[in-house]
Amino acid sequence: MAQNTLSDIFGLNVFNDSVMRERLPKATYKALRKTIDEGIPLEPAVAEVVANAMKDWAIEKGATHFTHWFQPLTGITAEKRDSFISPTQDGRVITEFSGKELIKGEPDASSFPSGGLRATFEARGYTAWDCTSPAFIKDNTLYIPTAFCSYTGEALDLKIPLLRSMEALSKQALRVLRLFGNTTAKKVITTVGPEQEYFLIDKKMYDKRKDLILTGRTLFGAKSPKGQEMEDHYFASIKERISAFMKDLDEELWKLGIPAKTKHNEVAPAQHELATVYNTANIASDHNQLTMELMKKIALRHGLVCLLHEKPFAGVNGSGKHINWSMSTDDGQNLLDPGHTPHENAQFLVFLCAVIKAIDEYADLVRVAAATPGNDHRLGANEAPPAIVSVFLGEQLTDILEQIENGGATTSKQGGVLKVGVSTLPALPKDSTDRNRTSPFAFTGNKFEFRMVGSSSSIATANFILNTIVAESLSQIADRLEKATNFDEEVQLLLKEIVKKHKRIIFNGNGYSEEWVKEAEKRGLPNIRSTVEAIPALIKEKNVKLMEKHGVLSKVELESRYEISLENYIKTINIEALTMLDIAKRQILPAVITFATKIAESINSVKATGLNADISAQTELLEEVSTLMSEFKKNISELENAVNEASNMNGDSYSKACYYRDVVFAKMGILREIGDKLETIVDAELWPLPTYADMLFNI
């Protein structure tokens, strides 16, 4: 009988705990669980047994190959597939998969971004099995999640710093928990539930847009007569074609053990969202990479294209990735759950204040977590948090912290009951605090929602930064409380000091307002407006010390990521500029010339009749088109010159990135403005690109 119920298909293609328990000898299973749960090194003999069981399971499910699946510093995943076959002397083959092949792979490390850690002639890199993230089957291949490092041991991926940061936070959080009398927890886990926003457009339209194909965003495009101003797309009924895509996506995700939970239409036309249930930060990161990959793949089956760029369309909302982040003990206690009387919950208040302190002291690193060229288009617009990092706590917790600052918290504001005023509707229990969609880092009941991260980014970077900065806060708190002669008094004193020193980061108002920008400046909060400005935080002395102290990234590893981030910015803007020039010269300009010629021919035809007809409309239109065309051609040349200048620049990467931002990107904006004006004038049949109205409203 076909497996078609959710319980039947969920985790169907995952070598998860239940499969391991069933297929591994008891002793092997226990040893592997100790490695997963307690970080005890895995014995080679155990790996051998696991590899054999994994191979048999995979082959039974139709797998012919295996791959070490890793996440290099490209921001996407990488793989090299090897078959299970091993030739025999009689001309046949047997299937083999050893413990050594499970534990270690050797992909080429020279062609991935390394920021100078690896030269082209230094090709060796290693992938190491990450047994904390389960293997799975996709495309008849056994995928083994792995970490990726250089021959000399430096991290070349996004997974290694994330795993290191998880250990660092667990270590420091346990120190604090022990002081509060918790002797049973063995580790503290950061739990993450990402919300993924994306656009879907018809593939026929996509195929006609070279800018979308090469850069992920539209480099030209006049505003549609209708955008999102009617607010009729948000949570609206899902169209049949989109619903079919979402159904297929859910099923594929569920088979891979990815707990896809919520799906709905987002604010912008053609925009949607998918949210998953919480998991450990590491597994959630792996799952989100798979989710993005499957979104693109499954969209094509439905004649659609999934756009994950932060701002594919100017003038309508872009896409983000809200990261719901919390801390839990291995026995299930959420350390950010305030309970019914948070003013009495000293342990919660310590962990809450540790996060507030971390965000304030390392706001520059938090901003780096959301710094990409694509996200520069989104942050600060009326759809996403501003580039100023702040924390929303809501009325109840803000009130408690104010009480603490003034001598001690004695009460907690309660939500009460919400009466709607209709007798047949139930009275609703009211939350103790509202939500704030304009906040970059908002407390939402028992977790923080980090709303700045862009839709195309891996969540690993944001999570390893959050983990590390909170680990440092907890480390300082533990250092102090471990020396306390009167623990309770010291806790109250410590909380009061943290609130007084770091309350500037707390803001519950409208983050979109100009008033907040001015207020934030008064408070001394940084306003890091662009990716280029944000990147240097990676190599600031205080941040290097932080990362090295907790063993998350070394100075050399941070310097390499600094270089990679700048290179990525430079290459992104360069590709966009070259694509824009290509479209402008070979598509738009010829179309405008054809249109101008048609008008001129029309004028001449009317004149040739000898009639005294009014041709002022044609004449004015020709003048307008000709003037804009001349401006357009002039700005094409200016952008071309700027790109050539940038390409020939010598010197450091930062100066080059600044030039691309301040000169090349600025000239792209001017060229676009003229091109978009021309779109509104030129004959629709002659215009070479599908318009915003075509792309956003045709499904």
N, C-alpha and C positions, 0 to 999 in steps of 0.2 A: 504494500500500500504506500502511496506517495506520502512523503513527509511534508505536511503543509500547515501544521499548527505552529504557533510561535514557540511553544515549549519544545517542539520537535526540532525546529531549525536553529534555535539560538545556540551558538557555540559549536555548530555542527562541524565546522572545519578548523577547530582549535584544539591543539594538544594541551588541554586545560587540566585542572587539578583532578577532575573526575576521571578523565582518560588516563592520567598518570597513575592514579590509585588503582585503576582496573588493570593496567598493562605492565606496571613495574613490580618487581619483587618487593616485599614489604621493607626490607632493609635498604634497598636502593631508593624507594620512595621516601622513606624517613630521612635518609642522607640528603636527598635533593631538597626536601622541604626545609631542612636545617640551613642549607645554603641560601634558599630564597628568603626564609623568615628571619634568620639570625646573622646572615653574612659570613657563615663559616665556609672556608675554601672548599671547592669541589674536588674530590679525589678522581684521578684519571680512570680508575676501575669503574666508578659510578657513572662517569660520562660515557664509557663504552656501552654499558647496559642501556642507558637512556637513549643513546644514538640508535642502537639496534631496534628498540621498541618504537622509537619515533619513525624510523625508516619503514618498518612493517606497517604501522598505522597509516603512514602517508601513501604507501603503494596500494594498500587496500582501498584507499579513497581516490585512486587514479593518478597519483603523482608520479612523474617520471624523472623530475629534477629536484635539486635543492639549491638554495641560495642563502648566503649570508646577507641579510637585509640591513642596511645601515643608513645613517643620516649625516652626510658630509656637510660642509659649510656652504653648500649651494642653497640650503633651505628646503630642498626636497630630498627624496630618498634615492638610494642607489642599490644596484644588485648585479651580480654576475652568476648566471645559472650553470650548474654542473649536473650531469645525469648521474643516476645511481649505478649505471652499468660499469662492469669491470670485465674486460675480455678474458677468455680462457684459452688454453692451448689448442682445444679442439674446434676453435672457430666460433664458439658460442659466447654468451655473456652470463655473468651472475650479477646480482644486485648487492652492492656493498655501501655501507656508510659507517665510518669509524668514529670513535670518541674524539679522536684528533680532528677529524673533519668537522665535527659538531662544535668543538671548542674554539678552533682557530681557522681563519681564512687569510689569504694574502692577496688582496686587491692592489692594483697599481695606485700609489699615493701621489704620483707626480702631477696628474692632470686635474686634481681637485684643488679648490682654493686652500692655500696653506699660509698665506701672508708671509712667505719667505722661510717657513719652517722646512719645506721640502723643495729642492731644486729639481729641474726636469730629469737630470741624470741620477737623482736619488729617488728611485721609484718605489722602494719597498714600504708597504704599510700593512697593518694587521687589523683584522676584525676579530673580536672576542665575543663569544656567546653571552648574551644577557639573559640568564635563566629566570630573572624576575618578571620578564615579559614573555608570555607564552608563544610558542611557535604556532604557525597556522598554514593552511593550504589555500593557494590562490593560483589560478591559471595552470593547474596541474603541476604546481611547484610547491615544495615544502619551504616556507619562509622562516628563517631563523633570525630573530631580532639580535643585532650585535652592536657593540661599540667599535669605533674606528680610531686607531691611533697610529702614530708614525713609528718608524723603525727605532727612533730614539725615545719613544714613550710619550710624546706630547699628544694631547687630545686634538684630533682633526675633525671632530663631529660635534653634534648637539647633545648626544646622549651622555657622554662621559661627564661633563660638568653638571648635568642634571642629576645623575646618580650620586656624584660626589656631594652635591648640595643637599640632597635628601639625607645622606648620612650625617652631614654637618648639623643640619637642623635637628635631626633626631637626637644626636648626642647632647646638644645644648638644652633642648626641651626636656629631656629626661632629667638633667641636673635640676631644673626648676621643679619638675613634678616630684622628685624625691624630697625636696624641701617641704612640699605640701603633704608629704606622707604617703605618696603613691609608690609602693614597692613592687607592684605586680606588672606594670607596663614594661615591655622589653624594648619597644621602639615607638617613635612617633612618626606618623606617615602624613605627608602632605597630600591632600585629596583635591582633585581638580575636575570640574565639569565645564568644558568649553561650549560656547554657543557660536555656531558657524553661520555667518551670513554669506550670500552668494547671489549672482544674477543668472538667469537663464534667457537666452535669445535663440531665435531660429538659426540653424546652421547655414541656410542659404544666404541670410543677411551677413552673418559672420564672415563667410567666404569672400564677400565683396569688400571687406574692410581690412586692408593691409595693416592698419594701425592696431586693430584688435589682435590680429594674428601674430604680429611681431612684438608688440609691447603690452598687450593685455588691456589697454585703455584707448579710448577714442581721442585722437590728437586734433581732430576737427569735428565740429558738430554744433549746429545752432540749436538753441533751446526749442523743444517741442511746444506747440500751442497749448498742450496740456501736459503737465508734469505730475507732481505729487500733491499739488495744492488742494485738491479736493479731499485728500486723506481717505480715499475710497479703496485703496489696495491693502492697507494694513489690516491683517486678520480677516480679510474678505474671503468669500467662498473660493476654494482652490479650483482652478480650471482643469478640465478633464485631462488634457495632455500633460500638465504639470503634475497632477495627482498620480498619473500612471508612472511618471519618472520617480516621484517620491516613494511610491509603493515598491518599485524595483530596488531603489536605493536602500530602503529600510531592510528588505529581505537579505540583500547582499551584506549589509553591515551586521545584521543579526547572526548570519552564518559565521561571521568572523568574530563573534562574541562582543561586538561593539554595541553598547546599550543605547541605540538611537531612541529617543523618548518623545521629543516635541518637534512638530513641523508646522510652519505657518507662512503666510505671505508677510513680507516686511513692508516698510513705509514706502519705498520707491517702487514705481511700476517695474515689473519683471524681477523684483528682488524677493528673496525668500530666506528662511532661517531653519537650521536644524540644531537641536540641542541634545546632548547625551547626558546620561546619568553619571554621577561622580565615580572616579576611580583613582588609584594612586597616580601621582604626577607623571611617573615614567610611562605607565600603561596608557594613561589618557593622552600623552604626547604621541605615542606610537599610533593609537587609535585615530587621533585627529589627522595625522599624515595619511593614513589609509582612507579616511573619510573624504579628504580633498581629492585624492587620486580616484576614488570610486565615483565621486560626483562628476568628474570630467568624463570618465569612461562611460558611465551609464547614460549621461545626457546625450552622447552621440548615438546611442541605440534608439533614442526617441527623436532624432533629427534636431537636437538642441545642442547648444554649447554652454558649458558652465563657466562663468567668468568669476574668478576669485580676486581679481585686482581690487584694491581698496577704493578706487574711484574710476570705474570704467566709463561713466557718463558724467560730464560736468553739469552742474545745476540741479541734480537730484542727489539724494543721500547716497553716500558710499557705504562700503561694507567693512564691518569690524569683526572682532572675535572676542567676545566677552569671556574672561576666564574667571570662573567661580572657584575661589581658593580657600582652603581651610586646613586645619591641623587636627589629626585624630590619633589616639593611642591605638596600639594593635589590638586592644580588647574593646574598641568601639566607642570610646569617649571622645566627643567632639570638643576640643579645647576652646573653640570660639562660640560655644553655645552658652548664652548668658543665663539661662534658666528663668524662672518666674520672678526672682528678686535679685537682679544682677548687682545691686548695690551691696549685697551681702556675700557675693561670690568673689572672694579675693583672688582665687586662682584664675578665673576668667578675666578679671580686671588686669592682672599682671600680663597675661598673654595678649590681651587687647592693647594695652599700653606698649608692649614690646613691638607690636606691629606699627602703631602710630609713630613711635620713636624711630623705627627703621625707615619708614617712608619719608619722614622729615629729613633725617640725616643723609639718606642716600637717594634723594629725589632725582638727582642727575642720572643715576644708574637705572632707576625706574623708567625715566624718559627714554633711555637707550633701548629698553625692552620693547618700545613701540616705535623705534626709529627705523623707517624704511623710506625709500623715495616715494613709493605709492601712498604710504600713510601720511606724507606731508600734504597731500591734496585734501585729506579728510580731517585731520585733527584741527580743532578750533572752529570748524564749520558748524552750522546749526543742526547737527546730526550726531556729533561725536564730542567727547570731552575735549576741553581745551588742552593746549600743550603744557599748561601749568598743572603740576601735580598737587592734588589736595585729597583729603579724606572726608567722606560723608559718614556721619555716625547716626544721624537722626536725633529726634527730640529726647528720647529716653536716655540714651547713653551720654549725649552731650550734657544733659542735666546732671547725671551722676558724676561726670568728670568735673563739672563746675563745683559740685558739692565737695568733692575730694580736694580740689584746690583751695576751697574756703574752710577746710578743717575736718571734713569727714562726711561720707555719704550715709544717709539714714533712710532714704526712701527711693522707690523706683516708680516712675510714671507708668500707669497701666493703660492698655488699649481700650478696654471696656467692650461694649457691644454696639454694633452699627445697626440702627433701625432704618429701613428703607422707606417706610411709610405706606406699605401695601400689606394688608392683613394676611394675605395668602403666602407672602414670602417670609422665609425664616429670618430671625435676627442673626446677624453675622458677627462672630467674634472678631473684634478689630485689632489689627496688629498694633504693637506699642509705638511703631514709628512708620512714617511714610517712606517711599522710595524716591531716589533722585537720579534721573536719567542723564543729568548733565555732569555728574561727578566722575572723575577718572578712576577713583578707588573708593567704592561705596560699601558700607556694611549693610548686609541684607538679611538680617535675622540670626544666622549662625555661620556666616562666611563673609568673605570680602569678594566683591565683583570688580575685577580689574578690566576696565572698559576701553582702554587706550589701544590695545594690540590690534594690528591690522589683519584683515581677513586672509591674506595669503601667507602670513608668517607661521613658522613653527611655534608652538606654545612652549617649547623647551627653554628658549632663551628667557622669556618672561618668568617662567617658573624657577629656573636656577638662580635668577637674580633675586626674586622674592624670598626663596628659601635661604639664600646666603645672608641677605641683609637682616632677616628676622633671626637667623641663627646668631648673628653678632649681637643684636639687642639682648637676646636671651642669655648669651654668654656673659655680657656685662652685668645683667641682673643677677645671674647665679653667682658671679664673683662676689658681688656685694652681699647678697642674702646669706651665702654660706659662712660669712664672717660675723653675722649679726648675733648679738647677745640676747636680744628680744626680737624674735622673728616677726611677730604680728605688728609690733610698732615700726619695725624697719620696713615692712611691706607698705604700710600706710604712708610713711615718709617718702619712700621711693616713688610710689604712685603720684603723690603730690608734686614731687620734683619733675617727674616726666611730663605731667599735665601742664605744669607751669612753663616748662622749657619748650614743649612741642605743640602746644595748642594752636599755634599759628597755622599748622597744616590742616586743621579741622575747619571745614567750610560746608554748610548745609544749604547754601543758597543757589542761585542760578549761575552755573558755571559758564553759560554762554554770554553773560552780560559784560558790557564794557566796564561797568562799575567794579566787577570782580577783578578784571585785569589791573585796574588801578589799586584796588585794595590789596591784591596779592603782592604788588610791588612795594607797597607800604610795609607789608609783613616780612618782606625780604625773601619771598619765595621766587625761585628761578622760573623764568619764562623762556624755555628753550624752543624756539619756533621751528627749527628745521633739523633734519637728520644730520646734516653736516655739522651743525653746532653741537649736536648731542654726542656724536661719536667720540670726541676727545675724552669724555668721562671714563672710557675704558682704560685709559692709561694714566689717570690722575693718581698721584701718590697714595692718597687715602684709600682709593678703590683697589689699587694693586695690593696694598697691605691687607685689606679685608679679604680679598680672594685667596691670597697666599696663606693667611692665618688659618682659614678653614679648609685649605687644600682643594679648593674648587678649580681655580685656574692659576697658573704661575705667571710671573711677569712676562716671560717669553710668549706664553699662550695668549695673554691679553694683548700684547703688542701685535701678534699675528692677526687677531680678530679686528683690531683697530685698522690695520692695513686692508684686510679683506672687506670690511664695511665701507671704507672709502673707495676702494676699487669698484665695489658693487654699485655705489652711487654714481661714480664717473661713467661706468659702462652702461648703466641704465639710461642716464640722461643722453649719452652719446647715441645709443641705439634709437631712442625716441626722436632725437633731432634729425638723424639720418633718415629715419622712416618718414618723418614729417616733410623733409625736403623732397623725398621721392614722390610722395603723394601730391605735394604742392606743384612740383614741376611737371610730373607726367600724367596727372589725373585732373587736378583742379584747374590749373592754368589753361590747358588745352580746351577744357569745357567752357571756361569763361570767354576765351577767344572766339570759339564757335558761336556762343550766345551773342557776343558783341557784333560779330560779323552778320548774324541773322538780323539784328536790329538795324545795322547800317544798310543791309540789302533792302529791308522793309522801307526805310526812309527814302532810298533811291528809287524804289519801285513806285512809291506814292508820288514822288516828285516827277517821275517819268510820265505820269498820267496827264500832266499839265494842269491839273485841278489845283485850286487854291485851298487845299485841305490843311487842317491844323495838324501838324506833326510835332507839336511841342512835347507830347508825352514820350514819343519815341526818342526825340532829341535829348530830353532830360535824362531818360533812362540810359541812353548810350553814354552820355557824359558821366553819369554816376558810376556805371560799370567800368568805363575806361579809367576813371580816376582811381577807383578801388583796385583795378587790375594793375595799374602802374605802381601803386603803393605795395601791392602784394608781391610784384616782381622785385621791387627794391628791397623789401624785407626778406625775401628768399635769399638774395645776395648777401645781406647783412648776417643772416643766420649761418649761411655757408661759410662766410669769413670767420665768424666766431667759433664754429666747430673746427675749422682748420687751425685756428690759433690755439684752441684748447688741445688739439691732438699733438701739436708740436711743442707744447709746454714741457719744460724740464723742471726739475725740482721736486719738492715733497708732494705726497698724495693729497695732503690737506689743502694746500694752496690751489692745486688743480681742481679739487672738488668744489672749493669756494668759487672758482672761476665758472665752472659748469652751472652752479646754482645762481650766481649773481649776474652772469652775462648770457650764457647759452640758454638757460631755462627762461630767463626774462625775455629774450628775443623770440623764443618759441611762443610765449604768451601773446606777444604783439602780432606775430604772423597768424596765429589762430584767430585772433579777434577779427582781423580783416577777412580771413577765409570764411568765418562764420557769417559775416555780413553778406558776403557774396552768395552764400548758400540761400539766404532769404530773398535774393533777387533773381538768380539764374533760373531759367526754365527747369522745372522739376524733371522733365524727361532727359535733359542734358546733364544734370548733376550726377557725377560718377559714383557717389557714395550713398548707401542707404542712410536715411535720416534717423534722428532720434525717435520720431514718431513711428517710423517703420520698424525699428528694432524693439522699442519698449512696449508697443501695443498690438503686435501682430500675432500673438500666440492665443 
